[in-house]
Every structure is written in structure tokens, then in C-alpha cells.
Amino acid sequence: MEIEPASLPIGRAGLLQAVPLTNGDGDHAILLRQGDEPRALLTSESAETIVLMPFDDRAELRADSDAMATWVARGSLQPAESGSGLASWATAIGLVFLLAILALAILGSLTFFGWLFGSLGLGR
């Protein structure tokens, strides 16, 4: 019984899987597959050359120096989905805490400045 190597899901839906492969010569590659259907093979002929071999016409090749930044930003700059916010009761509790802290800050400021002006003889 041969153990299948662990695969890594690719994309938002995770329909594509990246599976590591090693041939008889010890060369390593990544097989991209969708279910049991192979879609592409990613390997290298030398340290400088990356070889992408699509197995069907549904592959798109992009040569872009900012590809990594675009990929990272695509997930972080999207607007949040509606309905993923806080519950209304949590927002109300946060507002009560905020107002309590604000009231204590005002009370503390009045007390401190009343004491300071009284000590300096600047008060009434």
C-alpha cells in the first residue's frame, strides 16, 4: 500500500490541490490537480528556470513582477462581507463601557484640576 503525499488546497474554493512529486532521479515537482484530473505540473530545469506544463487549455499564465503583492492584497483589501459584524448586544455593551470610561475621565479631570487650582489659590 502506497501512502499518498499530503496535498495543499489552492484557491478560494480549494478545488485545486497541490501534490508534491519526486521522480526516480530525485527531481521534485508539484502536480496541480482538480479531483483526480491533473491540471498542471510545476517543475524546474535549473536554478533559474521554472517550467509550468498545463495539461489543458484552462490554464492562464501571467508574467508580472508584482504578482505576489497583488495576490496578498487581493485578500486583505476586499470589503468585509455584510453580516460578519458584531452582534448588536456586543456593540451596546461596548458603548456602555466607552461612556463609563469617558464619565470617569471627566470626573477625574474635574477632581484633579479642582485640587490643583485650590492648591495654587487660583480658585474661587
C-alpha positions in Angstrom: 0.0 0.0 0.0 1.5 3.3 -1.1 0.9 6.4 1.1 -0.3 9.4 -1.0 1.7 12.6 -0.1 -0.2 15.4 1.7 -1.8 17.9 -0.7 -2.3 21.6 -0.2 -5.6 23.3 -1.3 -5.2 26.1 -3.8 -7.6 29.0 -4.4 -10.6 30.3 -2.6 -12.8 27.2 -3.0 -9.9 24.8 -2.5 -11.0 22.7 -5.5 -7.4 22.5 -6.8 -4.8 20.5 -4.9 -1.0 20.9 -5.0 0.7 17.5 -4.6 4.4 17.2 -4.2 6.1 14.6 -6.5 9.6 13.1 -6.8 10.7 11.1 -9.8 13.3 8.3 -9.9 16.2 10.7 -10.4 15.2 12.7 -7.3 13.8 15.7 -9.2 11.0 17.4 -7.4 7.8 18.9 -8.9 4.3 20.0 -7.9 1.3 18.5 -9.5 -1.8 20.7 -9.6 -5.0 18.6 -9.8 -8.7 19.0 -9.6 -10.2 15.9 -8.0 -8.4 13.0 -9.8 -7.8 15.1 -13.0 -4.3 16.5 -13.4 -4.3 20.2 -14.4 -0.6 21.3 -14.5 2.9 20.3 -13.5 5.3 22.9 -12.0 9.0 22.0 -12.0 12.4 23.4 -12.7 15.1 22.5 -15.2 17.8 24.6 -13.5 18.0 27.0 -10.6 16.9 29.9 -12.8 14.3 28.2 -14.9 10.7 27.5 -13.8 8.8 25.2 -16.1 4.9 25.2 -16.0 3.3 22.5 -18.1 -0.5 22.9 -18.3 -2.4 19.7 -19.2 -5.5 21.5 -20.6 -6.4 24.8 -22.1 -8.0 26.2 -18.9 -4.6 27.5 -17.6 -3.7 31.2 -17.6 -0.1 32.3 -17.5 0.8 35.7 -16.1 4.2 37.2 -16.1 4.0 40.0 -13.6 6.7 41.3 -11.2 4.1 42.4 -8.7 2.2 39.1 -8.8 2.9 38.3 -5.1 1.9 41.7 -3.9 -1.3 41.6 -6.0 -2.2 38.1 -4.6 -1.6 39.2 -1.0 -3.5 42.5 -1.4 -6.4 40.8 -3.1 -7.4 39.1 0.1 -6.7 42.0 2.5 -8.3 44.9 0.6 -11.7 43.3 -0.2 -14.6 44.8 1.7 -15.9 42.8 4.6 -19.0 40.7 4.0 -22.2 42.1 5.5 -23.4 40.0 8.4 -19.9 39.3 9.6 -20.0 42.3 12.1 -20.6 42.2 15.8 -23.9 41.3 17.4 -25.9 44.4 18.4 -25.8 43.4 22.1 -22.0 43.3 21.9 -22.0 46.8 20.3 -24.3 48.1 23.1 -22.1 46.7 25.8 -19.1 48.3 24.2 -20.8 51.7 24.0 -21.8 51.5 27.7 -18.2 50.7 28.7 -17.0 53.6 26.5 -19.4 56.0 28.1 -18.4 54.9 31.6 -14.7 55.4 30.9 -15.5 58.8 29.4 -17.5 59.8 32.5 -14.7 58.6 34.8 -12.1 60.5 32.8 -14.2 63.7 33.1 -14.8 63.2 36.8 -11.1 62.6 37.4 -10.1 65.6 35.4 -12.5 67.9 37.3 -11.2 66.5 40.6 -7.6 66.9 39.7 -7.9 70.5 38.3 -10.1 71.5 41.3 -7.4 70.3 43.6 -4.7 71.9 41.6 -6.4 75.3 41.3 -7.3 75.2 45.0 -3.7 74.4 46.0 -2.4 77.3 43.9 -5.0 79.7 45.2 -6.4 80.3 41.7 -9.9 79.1 42.6 -12.8 81.0 44.0 
